[in-house]
Amino acid sequence: AQADPVKVGMITTLSGGGAGLGIDVRDGFLLAVKQSGNTDIELIVEDDQRKPDVAVQLADKMVQSDKVDVMTGIVWSNLAMAVVPSVTAQGKFYLSPNAGPSALAGKGCHPNYFNVAWQNDNLHEGAGAYASFAGLTNSFLLAPNYPAGKDALTGYKRFYKGELAGEIYTKLGQTDYAAELAQIRASGADSVFFFLPGGMGISFLKQYKDSGIDLPVVGPAFSFDQGILQAVGDAALGVKNTSQWSKDIANETNKAFVESFQAEYGRLPSLYASQGFDTANLLLSAMAKADVSDADAFRAALEAAEFKSTRGDFRFGPNHHPIQDIHVREVIKEGDVYTNKIIGTALTSHADA
């Protein structure tokens, strides 16, 4: 059904402490496009360096001079807040492979905005539900001071039934957690919930292990993704975390994705890679049904979400965010590789609260 090629602008984080996430989003997306054999996608990829002003400049260039039809790629929610509203206001489609700030899910929700990952609160809601189920009653909470960090603590508290021993917002990109660890030690907490993606999670977990604090930690998959686990090693073994995806979800699409990603890139995929892969396949499914120049038809094709997801069943709720199971995973070691395996379900067919 496609007449002209679809121009896709991908702005993502390819350098600095948050680069592992963007590289995985990009590589998952590219793998799906390659496997489809579809030559009607023209992809422009740029590095936002995790800087909102850089992301805004890149987006303006892509919309105004490159004339892209669809944008994707942003990992960090402060960048999404800076870019997405103006992109959708200019009539472009935005498919988020990661960032899901609550402000874009509720009153700031736009009909051309689709989130293929989750609304930010969701995995944290699962972690809160799991913590209560596991009998944790006095959690200490940590997250970076940016939109996704606030959504994280809001989400955890929405489903966690216990007391709070403390609550701290750290700096985005922080690498030294000595002060926070001292507060945790003095707090009387029975558990620690933390949302520290990318390099922040690596720094925190290494320092947590060295601190000798022996409290169970719980968190979203972002704090225990494939990249963090290899860097942290034994310090993460046995930790429970919540995710909408895991490499051991048993369906043919996911099995083939994990195998082909490893073959292509020489590493295990993370949840970010699975989200990039699903985002590309959602786009390809819409391209097969409608022309991007017919916005209403293309939007309807995206809403139908008729593609095979690595998660199994995939569907959008009315605000274009997924309705999906949130799994509980445990960090294990397979041979020399640290990874996650599913041990249960925290929330079933969970929609954005």
Stockholm file with secondary structure:
# STOCKHOLM 1.0

chainA/1-353         AQADPVKVGMITTLSGGGAGLGIDVRDGFLLAVKQSGNTDIELIVEDDQRKPDVAVQLADKMVQSDKVDVMTGIVWSNLAMAVVPSVTAQGKFYLSPNAGPSALAGKGCHPNYFNVAWQNDNLHEGAGAYASFAGLTNSFLLAPNYPAGKDALTGYKRFYKGELAGEIYTKLGQTDYAAELAQIRASGADSVFFFLPGGMGISFLKQYKDSGIDLPVVGPAFSFDQGILQAVGDAALGVKNTSQWSKDIANETNKAFVESFQAEYGRLPSLYASQGFDTANLLLSAMAKADVSDADAFRAALEAAEFKSTRGDFRFGPNHHPIQDIHVREVIKEGDVYTNKIIGTALTSHADA
#=GR chainA/1-353 SS CCCSCEEEEEEECCSSTTHHHHHHHHHHHHHHHHHHTCCCEEEEEEECTTCHHHHHHHHHHHHHTSCCSEEECCCSHHHHHHHHHHHHHTTCEEEESSCCCGGGTTTTCCTTEEESSCCTHHHHHHHHHHHHHTTCCEEEEEEESSHHHHHHHHHHHHHCCSEEEEEEEECTTCCCCHHHHHHHHHTTCSEEEECCCTHHHHHHHHHHHHHTCCCCEEEEGGGSCHHHHHHHGGGGTTCEEEESCCTTCCSHHHHHHHHHHHHHHSSCCCHHHHHHHHHHHHHHHHHTTCCTTSHHHHHHHHHHTCSCBTTBSCEECTTSCEEEEEEEEEEEEETTEEEEEEEEEEEEEECCC
#=GC SS_cons         CCCSCEEEEEEECCSSTTHHHHHHHHHHHHHHHHHHTCCCEEEEEEECTTCHHHHHHHHHHHHHTSCCSEEECCCSHHHHHHHHHHHHHTTCEEEESSCCCGGGTTTTCCTTEEESSCCTHHHHHHHHHHHHHTTCCEEEEEEESSHHHHHHHHHHHHHCCSEEEEEEEECTTCCCCHHHHHHHHHTTCSEEEECCCTHHHHHHHHHHHHHTCCCCEEEEGGGSCHHHHHHHGGGGTTCEEEESCCTTCCSHHHHHHHHHHHHHHSSCCCHHHHHHHHHHHHHHHHHTTCCTTSHHHHHHHHHHTCSCBTTBSCEECTTSCEEEEEEEEEEEEETTEEEEEEEEEEEEEECCC
//
